Amino acid sequence: MTVLKRISPASAFRVGLIAYGIVGLVLGILCSLIAAAGVTFARHGRMPFLAGRFGVFAVVLCPIIYGIIGGIGAVIGAAIYNLAAGWVGGLEVDIS
């Protein structure tokens, strides 16, 4: 058995940034598709222009926002884990 006593906050931030950035990309594409589908049902004359713009922004902004928030959440989680591991000794992991 190996004991995981500490998680580096910088490492946790990188993993959270990438993992949640990928989730944000998938959700941004989904939002873009929904916006593109809504263009066909728009009654307002300027709606197709706005929906197209918001769809592109979703693909760009969602991965960035989700990545940053996920990275910050991972740092907070690592800090809480390090505090708890200091009290109880860490997590036992069987590595083969």
N, CA, C and O atoms as a MOPAC input file, in Angstrom:
PM7 MOZYME 1SCF
protein

 N      0.83500 1    -1.18800 1     0.00000 1
 C      0.00000 1     0.00000 1     0.00000 1
 C      0.88300 1     1.25600 1     0.00000 1
 O      1.89900 1     1.33500 1     0.69100 1
 N      0.46200 1     2.19900 1    -0.77900 1
 C      1.10700 1     3.49800 1    -0.82700 1
 C      0.13100 1     4.51800 1    -0.25400 1
 O     -1.07500 1     4.43100 1    -0.48500 1
 N      0.65200 1     5.47500 1     0.48700 1
 C     -0.20900 1     6.48600 1     1.10500 1
 C     -0.03200 1     7.80400 1     0.36600 1
 O      1.08000 1     8.31600 1     0.23800 1
 N     -1.14100 1     8.34300 1    -0.11600 1
 C     -1.15800 1     9.65000 1    -0.75600 1
 C     -1.34700 1    10.68100 1     0.34700 1
 O     -2.43500 1    10.81900 1     0.90700 1
 N     -0.27000 1    11.40500 1     0.65100 1
 C     -0.31200 1    12.33100 1     1.77600 1
 C     -0.60300 1    13.76700 1     1.36700 1
 O     -1.11200 1    14.55500 1     2.16500 1
 N     -0.27500 1    14.11000 1     0.10900 1
 C     -0.42700 1    15.50400 1    -0.29800 1
 C     -0.67700 1    15.57300 1    -1.79300 1
 O     -0.12100 1    14.79000 1    -2.56300 1
 N     -1.52100 1    16.52100 1    -2.19900 1
 C     -1.76000 1    16.81600 1    -3.60800 1
 C     -1.25700 1    18.23200 1    -3.86600 1
 O     -1.63000 1    19.17100 1    -3.16300 1
 N     -0.41900 1    18.37100 1    -4.86600 1
 C      0.10200 1    19.68900 1    -5.20300 1
 C     -1.02300 1    20.55900 1    -5.77300 1
 O     -1.68200 1    20.15800 1    -6.73200 1
 N     -1.25100 1    21.74100 1    -5.19600 1
 C     -2.31000 1    22.61500 1    -5.73000 1
 C     -2.08000 1    23.01300 1    -7.19500 1
 O     -3.03900 1    23.13400 1    -7.95700 1
 N     -0.83200 1    23.21300 1    -7.58900 1
 C     -0.54800 1    23.57200 1    -8.97800 1
 C     -0.91000 1    22.43000 1    -9.91800 1
 O     -1.47300 1    22.66200 1   -10.98900 1
 N     -0.59300 1    21.20600 1    -9.52800 1
 C     -0.95100 1    20.04400 1   -10.33000 1
 C     -2.46200 1    19.86800 1   -10.39900 1
 O     -3.00400 1    19.56600 1   -11.46200 1
 N     -3.14400 1    20.05400 1    -9.27300 1
 C     -4.60300 1    19.95900 1    -9.24200 1
 C     -5.23100 1    21.02300 1   -10.13200 1
 O     -6.23400 1    20.76100 1   -10.79700 1
 N     -4.64700 1    22.23400 1   -10.15300 1
 C     -5.16500 1    23.30000 1   -11.00700 1
 C     -5.04600 1    22.91900 1   -12.47800 1
 O     -5.99000 1    23.11000 1   -13.24500 1
 N     -3.90400 1    22.38600 1   -12.87500 1
 C     -3.70800 1    21.99000 1   -14.28100 1
 C     -4.69800 1    20.90900 1   -14.69100 1
 O     -5.29500 1    20.98900 1   -15.76500 1
 N     -4.87600 1    19.90500 1   -13.84900 1
 C     -5.80700 1    18.82200 1   -14.17400 1
 C     -7.23900 1    19.35700 1   -14.23300 1
 O     -7.98400 1    19.02500 1   -15.15500 1
 N     -7.62400 1    20.17600 1   -13.26300 1
 C     -8.97000 1    20.76000 1   -13.26400 1
 C     -9.19500 1    21.66400 1   -14.46300 1
 O    -10.27600 1    21.65600 1   -15.05200 1
 N     -8.18400 1    22.44200 1   -14.83200 1
 C     -8.28100 1    23.34000 1   -15.97700 1
 C     -8.53900 1    22.54900 1   -17.25600 1
 O     -9.43100 1    22.90100 1   -18.02900 1
 N     -7.78000 1    21.50000 1   -17.48700 1
 C     -7.93700 1    20.70500 1   -18.70200 1
 C     -9.24900 1    19.92100 1   -18.68000 1
 O     -9.98400 1    19.92300 1   -19.66800 1
 N     -9.54700 1    19.25800 1   -17.57500 1
 C    -10.75600 1    18.42700 1   -17.50100 1
 C    -12.01800 1    19.27300 1   -17.68200 1
 O    -12.88700 1    18.92500 1   -18.48100 1
 N    -12.12300 1    20.37000 1   -16.95400 1
 C    -13.30700 1    21.20200 1   -17.06700 1
 C    -13.30700 1    22.01800 1   -18.34700 1
 O    -14.37300 1    22.40900 1   -18.82200 1
 N    -12.14200 1    22.28500 1   -18.91500 1
 C    -12.08400 1    22.93200 1   -20.22500 1
 C    -12.68800 1    22.04800 1   -21.30400 1
 O    -13.37100 1    22.54000 1   -22.20300 1
 N    -12.43900 1    20.74200 1   -21.22100 1
 C    -13.03200 1    19.80800 1   -22.17500 1
 C    -14.54800 1    19.75200 1   -21.99400 1
 O    -15.29300 1    19.73500 1   -22.97400 1
 N    -15.00100 1    19.72400 1   -20.73900 1
 C    -16.44900 1    19.75600 1   -20.46400 1
 C    -17.05100 1    21.05100 1   -21.02000 1
 O    -18.12600 1    21.02800 1   -21.61800 1
 N    -16.36500 1    22.16700 1   -20.82500 1
 C    -16.84100 1    23.45100 1   -21.34200 1
 C    -16.90200 1    23.48000 1   -22.85400 1
 O    -17.79700 1    24.10000 1   -23.42800 1
 N    -15.95400 1    22.81200 1   -23.51200 1
 C    -15.98000 1    22.74800 1   -24.97400 1
 C    -17.19700 1    21.97400 1   -25.45700 1
 O    -17.87900 1    22.39600 1   -26.39100 1
 N    -17.46600 1    20.85000 1   -24.82500 1
 C    -18.64300 1    20.05400 1   -25.20700 1
 C    -19.92400 1    20.86600 1   -24.97800 1
 O    -20.79800 1    20.89600 1   -25.84500 1
 N    -20.03800 1    21.51500 1   -23.83000 1
 C    -21.22700 1    22.31600 1   -23.54800 1
 C    -21.31600 1    23.54700 1   -24.45400 1
 O    -22.41300 1    23.96600 1   -24.82300 1
 N    -20.17500 1    24.12300 1   -24.81200 1
 C    -20.17200 1    25.25600 1   -25.73800 1
 C    -20.66200 1    24.85200 1   -27.11300 1
 O    -21.39800 1    25.59900 1   -27.75700 1
 N    -20.25600 1    23.66700 1   -27.57200 1
 C    -20.73900 1    23.16700 1   -28.85900 1
 C    -22.23900 1    22.90900 1   -28.78200 1
 O    -22.97400 1    23.21800 1   -29.72000 1
 N    -22.69400 1    22.34400 1   -27.66800 1
 C    -24.12300 1    22.09900 1   -27.48500 1
 C    -24.91100 1    23.41700 1   -27.49900 1
 O    -25.95500 1    23.50900 1   -28.14400 1
 N    -24.41600 1    24.42000 1   -26.79700 1
 C    -25.08000 1    25.72800 1   -26.79800 1
 C    -25.08800 1    26.35000 1   -28.19000 1
 O    -26.06800 1    26.98200 1   -28.58300 1
 N    -24.01000 1    26.17700 1   -28.92800 1
 C    -23.93000 1    26.68700 1   -30.28700 1
 C    -24.95300 1    26.01300 1   -31.19600 1
 O    -25.59300 1    26.67000 1   -32.01700 1
 N    -25.10100 1    24.70000 1   -31.04400 1
 C    -26.09100 1    23.98000 1   -31.84800 1
 C    -27.51100 1    24.41900 1   -31.50200 1
 O    -28.35700 1    24.55700 1   -32.38600 1
 N    -27.76800 1    24.63700 1   -30.22100 1
 C    -29.09400 1    25.10800 1   -29.80300 1
 C    -29.36300 1    26.50400 1   -30.36700 1
 O    -30.47100 1    26.78400 1   -30.82400 1
 N    -28.36300 1    27.37400 1   -30.33800 1
 C    -28.52200 1    28.71600 1   -30.88600 1
 C    -28.74800 1    28.66300 1   -32.39300 1
 O    -29.55400 1    29.42200 1   -32.93100 1
 N    -28.03400 1    27.76500 1   -33.07400 1
 C    -28.20900 1    27.63700 1   -34.52100 1
 C    -29.59100 1    27.08200 1   -34.85600 1
 O    -30.19700 1    27.48700 1   -35.84800 1
 N    -30.08900 1    26.16600 1   -34.04100 1
 C    -31.42600 1    25.62800 1   -34.27600 1
 C    -32.48700 1    26.68500 1   -34.00500 1
 O    -33.52900 1    26.69600 1   -34.66000 1
 N    -32.24000 1    27.56200 1   -33.06200 1
 C    -33.19800 1    28.61400 1   -32.74900 1
 C    -33.32300 1    29.66200 1   -33.82700 1
 O    -34.33000 1    30.36600 1   -33.88800 1
 N    -32.31000 1    29.78500 1   -34.69100 1
 C    -32.35000 1    30.76200 1   -35.76900 1
 C    -33.51000 1    30.47600 1   -36.70100 1
 O    -34.14700 1    31.40600 1   -37.19700 1
 N    -33.79500 1    29.20800 1   -36.94800 1
 C    -34.87100 1    28.87500 1   -37.88300 1
 C    -36.24900 1    29.21200 1   -37.32000 1
 O    -37.20300 1    29.34700 1   -38.08600 1
 N    -36.37500 1    29.35000 1   -36.01100 1
 C    -37.65600 1    29.66100 1   -35.38900 1
 C    -37.78100 1    31.12700 1   -34.99600 1
 O    -38.78000 1    31.52200 1   -34.39600 1
 N    -36.77900 1    31.93900 1   -35.32800 1
 C    -36.76700 1    33.33000 1   -34.89500 1
 C    -37.78700 1    34.15100 1   -35.68200 1
 O    -37.89500 1    34.02700 1   -36.90200 1
 N    -38.52200 1    34.98100 1   -34.97000 1
 C    -39.47200 1    35.88600 1   -35.62900 1
 C    -38.87300 1    37.27200 1   -35.82500 1
 O    -39.24200 1    37.99500 1   -36.75100 1
 N    -37.97200 1    37.62200 1   -34.96800 1
 C    -37.37100 1    38.95200 1   -35.00300 1
 C    -36.34500 1    39.00400 1   -36.12600 1
 O    -35.63400 1    38.02700 1   -36.36100 1
 N    -36.26500 1    40.11400 1   -36.80800 1
 C    -35.36700 1    40.24100 1   -37.95400 1
 C    -33.89600 1    40.15000 1   -37.60500 1
 O    -33.11200 1    39.63000 1   -38.39900 1
 N    -33.49800 1    40.63600 1   -36.44700 1
 C    -32.08400 1    40.62700 1   -36.07600 1
 C    -31.68200 1    39.36300 1   -35.32100 1
 O    -30.49900 1    39.17600 1   -35.03500 1
 N    -32.61500 1    38.51100 1   -35.00000 1
 C    -32.32600 1    37.32600 1   -34.19000 1
 C    -31.30800 1    36.38000 1   -34.83700 1
 O    -30.41900 1    35.89900 1   -34.13400 1
 N    -31.39400 1    36.09000 1   -36.14400 1
 C    -30.39300 1    35.17600 1   -36.72400 1
 C    -28.96500 1    35.69600 1   -36.55800 1
 O    -28.04800 1    34.91800 1   -36.29400 1
 N    -28.77800 1    36.98400 1   -36.71000 1
 C    -27.45200 1    37.57700 1   -36.54500 1
 C    -26.95800 1    37.40200 1   -35.11000 1
 O    -25.81700 1    37.00000 1   -34.88600 1
 N    -27.82100 1    37.70500 1   -34.14400 1
 C    -27.42800 1    37.59700 1   -32.74300 1
 C    -27.19400 1    36.14400 1   -32.33400 1
 O    -26.22900 1    35.85300 1   -31.62800 1
 N    -28.05400 1    35.23900 1   -32.76000 1
 C    -27.90900 1    33.83100 1   -32.38200 1
 C    -26.62000 1    33.25000 1   -32.94800 1
 O    -25.94400 1    32.46900 1   -32.27900 1
 N    -26.28500 1    33.61800 1   -34.15200 1
 C    -25.03000 1    33.14000 1   -34.73900 1
 C    -23.82000 1    33.62500 1   -33.95900 1
 O    -22.86700 1    32.87700 1   -33.74100 1
 N    -23.86800 1    34.87900 1   -33.54400 1
 C    -22.76800 1    35.43100 1   -32.75500 1
 C    -22.65100 1    34.74800 1   -31.39400 1
 O    -21.55200 1    34.39400 1   -30.96700 1
 N    -23.77800 1    34.56500 1   -30.71800 1
 C    -23.74600 1    33.94600 1   -29.39600 1
 C    -23.30100 1    32.49400 1   -29.48100 1
 O    -22.65700 1    31.99900 1   -28.55600 1
 N    -23.62500 1    31.80400 1   -30.56000 1
 C    -23.18700 1    30.42500 1   -30.73400 1
 C    -21.67900 1    30.32500 1   -30.82800 1
 O    -21.07700 1    29.42900 1   -30.23600 1
 N    -21.05800 1    31.24100 1   -31.57200 1
 C    -19.59500 1    31.25600 1   -31.69500 1
 C    -18.96000 1    31.63300 1   -30.36400 1
 O    -17.95000 1    31.04800 1   -29.97300 1
 N    -19.53800 1    32.59500 1   -29.67200 1
 C    -18.99700 1    32.98900 1   -28.37700 1
 C    -19.07700 1    31.84800 1   -27.36900 1
 O    -18.19500 1    31.71000 1   -26.52100 1
 N    -20.12100 1    31.03200 1   -27.45200 1
 C    -20.27100 1    29.91000 1   -26.52200 1
 C    -19.14400 1    28.90100 1   -26.71500 1
 O    -18.61800 1    28.36400 1   -25.74100 1
 N    -18.77300 1    28.64000 1   -27.96600 1
 C    -17.70500 1    27.67400 1   -28.22500 1
 C    -16.36500 1    28.20700 1   -27.72200 1
 O    -15.50100 1    27.42400 1   -27.32600 1
 N    -16.18300 1    29.50600 1   -27.73300 1
 C    -14.92400 1    30.10100 1   -27.28300 1
 C    -14.91900 1    30.33200 1   -25.77200 1
 O    -13.94400 1    30.00000 1   -25.09700 1
 N    -15.99500 1    30.89500 1   -25.24300 1
 C    -16.00600 1    31.30100 1   -23.84300 1
 C    -16.27000 1    30.16500 1   -22.85800 1
 O    -15.69900 1    30.15800 1   -21.76700 1
 N    -17.11300 1    29.21500 1   -23.21500 1
 C    -17.44000 1    28.13000 1   -22.27000 1
 C    -16.20100 1    27.34200 1   -21.82900 1
 O    -16.04000 1    27.11600 1   -20.63000 1
 N    -15.31400 1    26.91200 1   -22.74500 1
 C    -14.12800 1    26.19400 1   -22.26100 1
 C    -13.23700 1    27.04200 1   -21.35800 1
 O    -12.65600 1    26.53400 1   -20.40000 1
 N    -13.13200 1    28.32500 1   -21.66200 1
 C    -12.28600 1    29.19800 1   -20.84100 1
 C    -12.88700 1    29.36200 1   -19.45100 1
 O    -12.19100 1    29.20500 1   -18.44800 1
 N    -14.17200 1    29.67700 1   -19.39100 1
 C    -14.82500 1    29.90900 1   -18.09800 1
 C    -14.88900 1    28.62700 1   -17.27900 1
 O    -14.54500 1    28.62400 1   -16.09700 1
 N    -15.33200 1    27.52900 1   -17.91000 1
 C    -15.39400 1    26.25400 1   -17.19500 1
 C    -14.00100 1    25.81900 1   -16.73200 1
 O    -13.85100 1    25.31000 1   -15.62100 1
 N    -12.98300 1    26.01300 1   -17.57400 1
 C    -11.62300 1    25.62300 1   -17.20800 1
 C    -11.10400 1    26.38200 1   -16.00700 1
 O    -10.52700 1    25.79000 1   -15.09500 1
 N    -11.30400 1    27.69000 1   -16.00000 1
 C    -10.82300 1    28.50300 1   -14.88100 1
 C    -11.55900 1    28.15300 1   -13.59600 1
 O    -10.93500 1    27.99200 1   -12.54700 1
 N    -12.88900 1    28.03300 1   -13.67100 1
 C    -13.65800 1    27.68700 1   -12.47900 1
 C    -13.30000 1    26.28200 1   -11.99600 1
 O    -13.17700 1    26.05500 1   -10.79200 1
 N    -13.13200 1    25.33400 1   -12.93100 1
 C    -12.74200 1    23.97100 1   -12.55200 1
 C    -11.35700 1    23.92200 1   -11.93200 1
 O    -11.12500 1    23.16500 1   -10.98900 1
 N    -10.42900 1    24.72500 1   -12.45400 1
 C     -9.08700 1    24.78200 1   -11.87200 1
 C     -9.09400 1    25.34800 1   -10.46300 1
 O     -8.40500 1    24.84000 1    -9.57800 1
 N     -9.87200 1    26.39600 1   -10.25700 1
 C     -9.97800 1    26.98100 1    -8.92100 1
 C    -10.62500 1    25.98500 1    -7.96300 1
 O    -10.19500 1    25.84800 1    -6.81800 1
 N    -11.66100 1    25.29200 1    -8.43600 1
 C    -12.29800 1    24.27200 1    -7.60400 1
 C    -11.34700 1    23.14100 1    -7.24700 1
 O    -11.38700 1    22.61900 1    -6.13300 1
 N    -10.48800 1    22.76000 1    -8.19300 1
 C     -9.50900 1    21.70200 1    -7.93000 1
 C     -8.47300 1    22.15000 1    -6.90400 1
 O     -8.05000 1    21.35200 1    -6.06700 1
 N     -8.06100 1    23.41200 1    -6.95800 1
 C     -7.11500 1    23.93500 1    -5.96500 1
 C     -7.74900 1    23.92500 1    -4.57400 1
 O     -7.11000 1    23.53800 1    -3.59500 1
 N     -9.00000 1    24.35000 1    -4.49700 1
 C     -9.70100 1    24.34500 1    -3.20800 1
 C     -9.84100 1    22.90900 1    -2.70000 1
 O     -9.63300 1    22.64400 1    -1.51600 1
 N    -10.19500 1    21.98200 1    -3.59900 1
 C    -10.30600 1    20.57400 1    -3.22000 1
 C     -8.98200 1    20.00100 1    -2.74900 1
 O     -8.94600 1    19.23900 1    -1.78200 1
 N     -7.87800 1    20.36200 1    -3.42900 1
 C     -6.56400 1    19.88200 1    -3.01400 1
 C     -6.17900 1    20.43800 1    -1.64700 1
 O     -5.59400 1    19.72900 1    -0.82800 1
 N     -6.50700 1    21.70200 1    -1.40200 1
 C     -6.19700 1    22.29700 1    -0.10000 1
 C     -6.99000 1    21.60900 1     1.00800 1
 O     -6.45000 1    21.33900 1     2.08000 1
 N     -8.25300 1    21.32700 1     0.75800 1
 C     -9.07600 1    20.63200 1     1.76000 1
 C     -8.54700 1    19.21900 1     1.97500 1
 O     -8.47600 1    18.74900 1     3.11100 1
 N     -8.17000 1    18.53100 1     0.88100 1
 C     -7.61800 1    17.18300 1     1.03300 1
 C     -6.33100 1    17.21000 1     1.84200 1
 O     -6.14000 1    16.38200 1     2.73200 1
 N     -5.44200 1    18.15900 1     1.53900 1
 C     -4.17200 1    18.24400 1     2.26800 1
 C     -4.40600 1    18.50300 1     3.75700 1
 O     -3.69200 1    17.96400 1     4.60300 1
 N     -5.38800 1    19.31400 1     4.07000 1
 C     -5.71600 1    19.58000 1     5.46600 1
 C     -6.24200 1    18.31300 1     6.14900 1
 O     -5.81100 1    17.96800 1     7.25000 1
 N     -7.17500 1    17.62800 1     5.48700 1
 C     -7.74400 1    16.40700 1     6.06200 1
 C     -6.69700 1    15.29300 1     6.14500 1
 O     -6.67300 1    14.54000 1     7.11900 1
 N     -5.83000 1    15.18100 1     5.13000 1
 C     -4.79200 1    14.15100 1     5.14700 1
 C     -3.78500 1    14.40200 1     6.27000 1
 O     -3.21500 1    13.46000 1     6.82200 1
 N     -3.57000 1    15.66700 1     6.60300 1
 C     -2.70400 1    15.97600 1     7.73400 1
 C     -3.28100 1    15.50000 1     9.05200 1
 O     -2.54100 1    15.16300 1     9.97600 1
 N     -4.59800 1    15.47200 1     9.13600 1
 C     -5.25400 1    15.01400 1    10.37300 1
 C     -5.32900 1    13.49900 1    10.47300 1
 O     -5.09700 1    12.94100 1    11.54500 1
 N     -5.65100 1    12.82500 1     9.37400 1
 C     -5.89700 1    11.37200 1     9.42300 1
 C     -4.82300 1    10.54500 1     8.74500 1
 O     -4.88800 1     9.31700 1     8.80100 1
 N     -3.86300 1    11.14300 1     8.12400 1
 C     -2.74200 1    10.39400 1     7.56800 1
 C     -2.77600 1    10.13100 1     6.08500 1
 O     -1.82200 1     9.54700 1     5.57000 1
 N     -3.78100 1    10.51000 1     5.37900 1
 C     -3.80200 1    10.35700 1     3.93900 1
 C     -4.65700 1     9.20800 1     3.46000 1
 O     -5.32800 1     8.53900 1     4.24700 1
 N     -4.62400 1     8.98700 1     2.15800 1
 C     -5.43100 1     7.98500 1     1.49000 1
 C     -4.55100 1     6.82100 1     1.08100 1
 O     -3.53300 1     7.01800 1     0.41700 1
 N     -4.92600 1     5.61600 1     1.46700 1
 C     -4.13500 1     4.44100 1     1.10200 1
 C     -4.53800 1     3.99500 1    -0.30400 1
 O     -5.71700 1     3.80300 1    -0.60100 1
 N     -3.52100 1     3.83500 1    -1.16300 1
 C     -3.74600 1     3.47000 1    -2.55500 1
 C     -2.88200 1     2.25900 1    -2.87100 1
 O     -1.69700 1     2.23600 1    -2.54100 1
 N     -3.47100 1     1.25500 1    -3.51000 1
 C     -2.72900 1     0.07100 1    -3.92600 1
 C     -2.34000 1     0.24700 1    -5.38400 1
 O     -3.20200 1     0.23800 1    -6.26300 1
 N     -1.05200 1     0.40600 1    -5.64700 1
 C     -0.53600 1     0.63300 1    -7.00200 1
 C      0.24500 1    -0.59300 1    -7.42300 1
 O      1.12900 1    -1.05500 1    -6.70100 1
 N     -0.08100 1    -1.11900 1    -8.59000 1
 C      0.67200 1    -2.29100 1    -9.07100 1
 C      1.23900 1    -2.04100 1   -10.44700 1
 O      1.90000 1    -2.91400 1   -11.01000 1

